[in-house]
Amino acid sequence: MVADQFISYAQKWGLGRTANLNDYADKFNYLLMPIVLILFVSLTTLRQYVFQPIVCEAATTPSSTNFADYINNLCWVEGTYTEIDFESAKLRIDEEFWAKQRKSLYYQWVPFTLALQATMFFLPRLMWLAYVHNRAGPDLEALLESASEANKAVDWQLRQSLISGIGRSLDYMLRMRQSLQLAPRLHDGYKSRRNSIRQCLSRRPSGCLTIIYALIKLLFMVNALCQMYIMGLMLDPDSPDPFLFGFRLITALRSGADWRATRYFPRVTLCRVLIRQIGARNMYAAQCILPLNMLSEKIYCFLWVASAVGASLSCLSLLQWALRLTCGHGRWRHHLRRYLLMGTDRSRHANVSQQSYDFADHLDTDGLFLVHMIRLNVGELIACDVTNSLYSLWLERMYPDPMEAGEPAAEAESCAV
């Protein structure tokens, strides 16, 4: 029952769709990284709660059959000491001495921190889905899925029907935004300025879909940098620069330095077991082995590198989109004109070339953004067909009389023909 509810919820949010409003950097951050992290959570949880995460041995023990299990459980819960000489510390029972020693407590929390990291990587994706489903107008992710179905369709009539439906939905969204944008303002100047700040959170503004997408991409980059900082803060709190934790760890591993020199992920530690009896206190020093830390070392080394790659990809993708939005309008118009020429016969090419600029102004930034997303996620031919479907609808409104457009009435042709 719970599994069915989760599957229906995932389908409602479109988590299982093959075509999404994302590029390569987004998919690396919200898809690949959470999958890898969930795998690591499973491995560490299995090692921690199914198998034995710690093994401790004391030279002298009281006459108790359960004392070995007691030591293992106590040392796992209370934590163990690193960077301490076993021989000089095993007889010390004063609290002041032990309070000054370095204690490792993080390894109990490894599965939970990995699960939190997986959630953080997916959080920007949930925010993007919330905007796309509730604020952008029609379900744009569903439209991309329809474009993917059209690309796979064997039946030609079904393919054309899907493309026509996508074109009409996008055309309706663009027309509604433009009509609401041109509506007379009924508020005073202060309210108008306040509303302009809130525009990107409404269903109406033209261009805000692209702006929100750029902000989500910025969140992916900030999240990856925060992951690197948190890992350094948790595993190397004494370092002046937590961001370089992974670099120091990789350098130590490449040079063959022992964990005693790096102080990361200790394998052998000391555990203090204090037994209180009536009128006396007996302390036992146990030497503990932490096999989980061998796995944790490799996991966090990989995660630091993967987070750095994710931040770099997000930064690169953000720069690409910024260039497309600021300097790349000419290239986008060139793609648009090429799609229109591919979808029309040669007798109409002259008129199409003249009208492509007006049509690009009609699509505006959001329309060009959606066409480019279809091109990235589904393919060039489907993007061409959707563009020509939008062009035919725009042509019917702009030139009710086909002869005014300088051409006979014609349906949008397929670029695949």
Wavefront OBJ file of the C-alpha trace (Angstrom):
o trace
v 0.000 0.000 0.000
v 2.776 2.431 0.938
v 4.758 1.448 -2.161
v 1.713 2.067 -4.399
v 1.206 5.504 -2.858
v 4.875 6.365 -3.372
v 4.761 5.233 -7.022
v 1.598 7.235 -7.702
v 3.142 10.291 -6.024
v 6.323 9.895 -8.075
v 4.286 9.600 -11.277
v 2.277 12.689 -10.339
v 5.475 14.712 -10.033
v 6.919 13.159 -13.172
v 9.952 11.611 -11.461
v 9.947 8.643 -13.827
v 9.784 10.583 -17.082
v 12.455 10.076 -19.686
v 12.279 13.631 -21.089
v 12.612 16.532 -18.672
v 13.230 20.266 -18.703
v 16.869 19.770 -17.735
v 20.297 19.549 -19.299
v 23.368 17.384 -18.665
v 24.510 19.276 -15.535
v 21.093 19.061 -13.873
v 20.805 15.333 -14.537
v 24.244 14.751 -13.053
v 23.217 16.575 -9.862
v 19.637 15.447 -9.291
v 19.723 11.973 -10.894
v 23.203 10.449 -10.788
v 24.350 11.810 -7.426
v 21.247 10.755 -5.398
v 21.375 7.253 -6.928
v 25.043 6.868 -5.959
v 24.379 8.284 -2.491
v 21.452 5.921 -1.897
v 23.761 3.042 -2.837
v 26.324 4.290 -0.309
v 23.597 4.664 2.338
v 22.600 1.038 1.770
v 26.203 -0.183 2.048
v 27.013 1.744 5.228
v 23.667 0.919 6.860
v 24.170 -2.759 6.111
v 27.677 -2.654 7.544
v 26.588 -0.670 10.586
v 23.338 -2.335 11.620
v 23.511 -5.843 10.155
v 27.192 -6.696 10.447
v 29.606 -5.692 13.200
v 30.799 -2.086 12.716
v 33.406 -2.145 15.503
v 35.538 -4.804 17.180
v 37.186 -4.015 20.546
v 39.559 -6.057 22.639
v 40.764 -5.391 26.201
v 43.869 -6.983 27.718
v 42.206 -7.453 31.098
v 38.502 -8.006 31.536
v 36.248 -8.762 34.493
v 34.711 -12.158 34.873
v 31.602 -11.534 32.790
v 30.374 -13.501 29.804
v 28.859 -10.439 28.101
v 31.709 -8.006 28.685
v 33.040 -8.254 25.098
v 29.635 -7.332 23.655
v 29.306 -4.605 26.261
v 32.647 -3.073 25.223
v 31.740 -3.153 21.514
v 28.364 -1.503 22.062
v 29.660 1.066 24.545
v 32.607 2.097 22.397
v 30.369 2.404 19.332
v 27.852 4.594 21.158
v 30.266 6.722 23.200
v 32.947 7.108 20.545
v 36.647 6.287 20.590
v 39.870 8.247 21.039
v 42.424 8.895 18.320
v 45.954 10.346 18.442
v 46.606 8.909 21.877
v 49.375 6.637 23.107
v 47.874 3.365 24.258
v 50.548 2.518 26.832
v 50.526 5.925 28.541
v 46.750 6.230 28.597
v 45.560 2.813 29.644
v 46.174 3.459 33.352
v 44.920 7.054 33.486
v 41.547 7.403 35.174
v 41.482 11.175 35.816
v 38.736 12.977 33.903
v 40.890 16.008 33.047
v 43.290 13.898 30.987
v 40.538 12.256 28.939
v 38.643 15.516 28.425
v 41.625 16.908 26.478
v 41.883 13.956 24.105
v 40.523 13.978 20.560
v 37.400 11.848 20.210
v 35.877 10.487 17.000
v 32.089 10.578 16.918
v 31.219 11.076 13.258
v 31.274 7.476 12.000
v 27.998 6.593 13.730
v 26.299 9.272 11.645
v 27.702 8.343 8.217
v 24.483 6.695 6.843
v 22.347 9.608 8.045
v 24.638 12.292 6.618
v 24.761 10.452 3.288
v 20.945 10.310 3.226
v 20.819 14.044 4.006
v 23.278 14.734 1.188
v 21.116 12.753 -1.252
v 18.103 14.850 -0.213
v 20.061 18.076 -0.670
v 21.095 17.074 -4.186
v 17.459 16.406 -5.130
v 15.955 19.465 -3.417
v 16.578 21.951 -6.297
v 14.900 19.480 -8.649
v 11.795 19.396 -6.419
v 11.701 23.194 -6.395
v 11.921 23.257 -10.195
v 9.130 20.667 -10.481
v 6.962 22.670 -8.077
v 7.339 25.766 -10.262
v 6.852 23.928 -13.560
v 3.730 22.111 -12.342
v 2.076 24.932 -10.403
v 3.311 28.260 -11.781
v 4.454 27.865 -15.369
v 0.970 27.259 -16.813
v 0.555 23.905 -18.599
v 2.483 20.846 -17.442
v 5.660 21.460 -19.429
v 7.264 18.209 -18.308
v 4.229 16.313 -19.637
v 4.587 18.168 -22.940
v 8.202 17.032 -23.207
v 7.110 13.483 -22.439
v 4.535 13.780 -25.243
v 7.329 14.970 -27.525
v 9.333 11.889 -26.551
v 6.324 9.670 -27.322
v 5.928 11.379 -30.703
v 9.577 10.722 -31.432
v 9.061 6.999 -30.742
v 5.650 6.708 -32.419
v 5.381 4.307 -35.354
v 1.906 5.456 -36.378
v 2.261 8.655 -38.422
v -1.186 9.962 -37.504
v -0.444 9.509 -33.784
v 2.861 11.320 -34.205
v 1.257 14.294 -35.936
v -1.565 14.383 -33.378
v 0.914 14.531 -30.480
v 2.948 17.270 -32.163
v -0.202 19.268 -32.887
v -1.279 18.970 -29.238
v 2.134 20.131 -28.022
v 2.054 23.092 -30.408
v -1.435 24.169 -29.315
v -0.549 23.919 -25.600
v 2.624 25.968 -25.999
v 0.852 28.485 -28.226
v -1.901 28.909 -25.634
v 0.676 29.458 -22.879
v 2.557 32.084 -24.890
v -0.616 33.932 -25.932
v -1.982 34.040 -22.375
v 1.279 35.429 -21.043
v 1.453 38.077 -23.730
v -2.173 39.136 -23.271
v -1.771 39.408 -19.505
v 1.480 41.288 -19.925
v -0.215 43.842 -22.188
v -3.232 44.229 -19.886
v -3.643 47.758 -18.423
v -2.157 48.257 -14.975
v -4.787 49.021 -12.332
v -2.369 49.733 -9.503
v -0.365 52.776 -8.592
v 3.356 53.069 -9.174
v 4.394 51.539 -5.854
v 2.152 48.523 -6.310
v 3.352 48.113 -9.882
v 6.970 48.021 -8.735
v 6.052 45.566 -6.011
v 4.217 43.375 -8.517
v 7.168 43.452 -10.905
v 9.314 41.937 -8.143
v 6.767 39.198 -7.673
v 6.283 38.558 -11.373
v 8.571 35.543 -11.533
v 6.438 33.773 -8.921
v 3.241 34.174 -10.938
v 1.920 32.287 -13.944
v 2.178 35.224 -16.307
v 5.487 36.878 -17.014
v 7.318 36.297 -20.230
v 10.929 35.239 -19.745
v 10.550 34.271 -16.102
v 10.543 30.543 -16.864
v 14.093 30.921 -18.138
v 15.091 33.088 -15.166
v 13.718 30.565 -12.660
v 15.591 27.801 -14.474
v 18.833 29.785 -14.181
v 18.193 30.288 -10.451
v 17.597 26.545 -9.982
v 20.855 25.859 -11.794
v 22.577 28.301 -9.449
v 21.077 26.369 -6.518
v 22.585 23.143 -7.877
v 26.003 24.802 -7.940
v 25.643 26.285 -4.437
v 24.428 22.932 -3.118
v 27.493 21.109 -4.479
v 29.808 23.698 -2.904
v 27.947 23.402 0.410
v 28.364 19.627 0.261
v 32.139 20.045 -0.060
v 32.181 22.487 2.853
v 30.053 20.271 5.114
v 32.220 17.226 4.424
v 35.346 19.165 5.355
v 33.687 20.642 8.439
v 32.517 17.241 9.679
v 35.635 15.205 8.927
v 38.359 17.824 9.449
v 36.983 20.438 11.882
v 40.446 21.777 12.772
v 41.299 22.673 9.184
v 41.379 26.399 8.287
v 39.891 25.626 4.843
v 37.228 22.859 4.882
v 36.755 23.169 1.094
v 40.149 21.548 0.490
v 39.449 18.473 2.616
v 39.066 16.186 -0.379
v 42.178 17.565 -2.057
v 44.246 16.863 1.070
v 42.761 13.368 1.380
v 43.465 12.497 -2.272
v 47.016 13.855 -1.980
v 47.623 11.725 1.115
v 46.252 8.597 -0.562
v 48.398 9.152 -3.668
v 51.529 9.646 -1.564
v 50.807 6.489 0.433
v 50.513 8.324 3.759
v 49.058 6.297 6.620
v 45.820 7.325 8.294
v 47.838 8.132 11.444
v 49.517 10.949 9.518
v 46.349 12.335 7.927
v 44.086 11.818 10.973
v 41.209 11.009 8.595
v 39.130 7.860 9.101
v 41.167 6.128 11.841
v 41.179 2.335 11.677
v 42.579 1.585 15.150
v 41.432 3.639 18.135
v 41.360 3.525 21.910
v 38.212 3.155 23.955
v 37.872 3.919 27.639
v 35.535 1.664 29.611
v 34.839 2.829 33.149
v 33.104 0.322 35.426
v 31.658 1.751 38.608
v 31.355 -0.523 41.581
v 30.485 0.128 45.186
v 33.321 2.155 46.683
v 35.576 1.883 43.606
v 35.971 2.709 39.941
v 37.753 0.378 37.559
v 38.895 1.530 34.134
v 39.591 -0.781 31.223
v 41.351 0.376 28.058
v 40.257 -1.411 24.902
v 41.806 -1.231 21.460
v 39.153 -0.989 18.741
v 39.144 -1.650 15.015
v 36.767 0.332 12.786
v 36.411 -1.501 9.448
v 33.595 0.890 8.488
v 36.127 3.715 8.198
v 37.927 1.964 5.340
v 34.680 2.111 3.372
v 33.888 5.653 4.537
v 37.282 6.902 3.351
v 36.646 5.729 -0.212
v 33.049 6.995 -0.147
v 33.920 10.529 0.938
v 36.896 10.706 -1.389
v 34.553 9.902 -4.282
v 31.824 12.265 -3.024
v 34.191 15.215 -2.736
v 35.403 14.705 -6.300
v 31.828 14.153 -7.557
v 30.616 17.304 -5.778
v 33.455 19.296 -7.330
v 32.514 17.899 -10.755
v 28.834 18.712 -10.140
v 29.657 22.296 -9.149
v 31.899 22.697 -12.217
v 29.263 21.290 -14.583
v 26.574 23.540 -13.100
v 28.854 26.573 -13.423
v 29.683 25.688 -17.034
v 26.030 25.077 -17.905
v 24.977 28.315 -16.203
v 27.527 30.245 -18.253
v 26.283 28.557 -21.431
v 22.679 29.520 -20.699
v 23.726 33.060 -19.760
v 25.504 33.415 -23.105
v 22.469 32.005 -24.908
v 20.161 34.492 -23.190
v 22.372 37.564 -23.552
v 24.478 37.057 -26.671
v 22.957 34.058 -28.389
v 19.634 35.400 -29.644
v 21.012 35.597 -33.163
v 21.998 31.937 -33.068
v 18.610 30.949 -31.653
v 16.880 32.871 -34.444
v 19.120 31.099 -36.940
v 18.013 27.702 -35.567
v 14.392 28.865 -35.676
v 14.675 30.017 -39.285
v 16.360 26.748 -40.241
v 13.526 24.754 -38.624
v 10.924 26.782 -40.519
v 12.728 26.277 -43.822
v 13.004 22.538 -43.140
v 9.264 22.304 -42.493
v 8.044 24.221 -45.551
v 8.319 23.667 -49.272
v 10.648 25.762 -51.402
v 7.871 27.936 -52.829
v 7.303 29.480 -49.390
v 10.957 29.983 -48.367
v 11.068 33.696 -49.203
v 8.037 34.503 -47.051
v 9.284 32.299 -44.212
v 12.626 34.118 -44.135
v 10.864 37.468 -43.798
v 8.402 36.289 -41.144
v 10.879 34.317 -39.008
v 11.988 37.461 -37.142
v 8.425 38.395 -36.174
v 7.761 34.800 -35.195
v 10.888 34.764 -32.979
v 9.626 37.920 -31.242
v 6.325 36.132 -30.664
v 8.038 33.149 -29.053
v 10.140 35.441 -26.869
v 12.738 34.067 -24.440
v 10.538 31.387 -22.871
v 9.360 30.027 -26.209
v 12.907 29.812 -27.555
v 13.968 28.206 -24.267
v 11.297 25.495 -24.569
v 12.151 24.782 -28.203
v 15.805 24.449 -27.231
v 14.893 22.102 -24.349
v 12.926 19.902 -26.745
v 15.960 19.885 -29.029
v 18.289 18.873 -26.168
v 16.089 16.196 -24.596
v 14.111 14.727 -27.507
v 15.867 15.568 -30.740
v 16.246 17.947 -33.650
v 13.364 16.601 -35.766
v 10.741 16.862 -33.015
v 11.932 20.380 -32.150
v 11.580 21.264 -35.836
v 8.050 19.811 -36.029
v 6.903 21.596 -32.847
v 8.357 24.872 -34.144
v 6.460 24.525 -37.415
v 3.256 23.689 -35.536
v 3.659 26.892 -33.505
v 4.450 28.806 -36.685
v 1.269 27.591 -38.412
v -0.887 28.652 -35.447
v 0.820 32.046 -35.304
v 0.387 32.484 -39.066
v -3.352 31.769 -38.856
v -3.803 34.513 -36.255
v -1.534 37.078 -37.858
v -2.887 36.541 -41.387
v -6.506 35.310 -41.293
v -6.538 35.706 -45.068
v -3.781 33.379 -46.378
v -3.177 35.674 -49.343
v -2.136 38.477 -46.939
v 0.852 36.370 -45.939
v 1.831 36.090 -49.576
v 1.284 32.328 -49.707
v -1.522 29.797 -50.031
v -3.044 28.181 -46.952
v -1.106 25.099 -45.930
v -0.708 22.817 -42.972
v 2.597 22.540 -41.149
v 4.711 19.894 -42.788
v 6.866 17.437 -40.928
v 10.623 17.943 -40.864
v 11.010 14.163 -41.070
v 9.529 14.043 -44.570
l 1 2 3 4 5 6 7 8 9 10 11 12 13 14 15 16 17 18 19 20 21 22 23 24 25 26 27 28 29 30 31 32 33 34 35 36 37 38 39 40 41 42 43 44 45 46 47 48 49 50 51 52 53 54 55 56 57 58 59 60 61 62 63 64 65 66 67 68 69 70 71 72 73 74 75 76 77 78 79 80 81 82 83 84 85 86 87 88 89 90 91 92 93 94 95 96 97 98 99 100 101 102 103 104 105 106 107 108 109 110 111 112 113 114 115 116 117 118 119 120 121 122 123 124 125 126 127 128 129 130 131 132 133 134 135 136 137 138 139 140 141 142 143 144 145 146 147 148 149 150 151 152 153 154 155 156 157 158 159 160 161 162 163 164 165 166 167 168 169 170 171 172 173 174 175 176 177 178 179 180 181 182 183 184 185 186 187 188 189 190 191 192 193 194 195 196 197 198 199 200 201 202 203 204 205 206 207 208 209 210 211 212 213 214 215 216 217 218 219 220 221 222 223 224 225 226 227 228 229 230 231 232 233 234 235 236 237 238 239 240 241 242 243 244 245 246 247 248 249 250 251 252 253 254 255 256 257 258 259 260 261 262 263 264 265 266 267 268 269 270 271 272 273 274 275 276 277 278 279 280 281 282 283 284 285 286 287 288 289 290 291 292 293 294 295 296 297 298 299 300 301 302 303 304 305 306 307 308 309 310 311 312 313 314 315 316 317 318 319 320 321 322 323 324 325 326 327 328 329 330 331 332 333 334 335 336 337 338 339 340 341 342 343 344 345 346 347 348 349 350 351 352 353 354 355 356 357 358 359 360 361 362 363 364 365 366 367 368 369 370 371 372 373 374 375 376 377 378 379 380 381 382 383 384 385 386 387 388 389 390 391 392 393 394 395 396 397 398 399 400 401 402 403 404 405 406 407 408 409 410 411 412 413 414 415 416 417
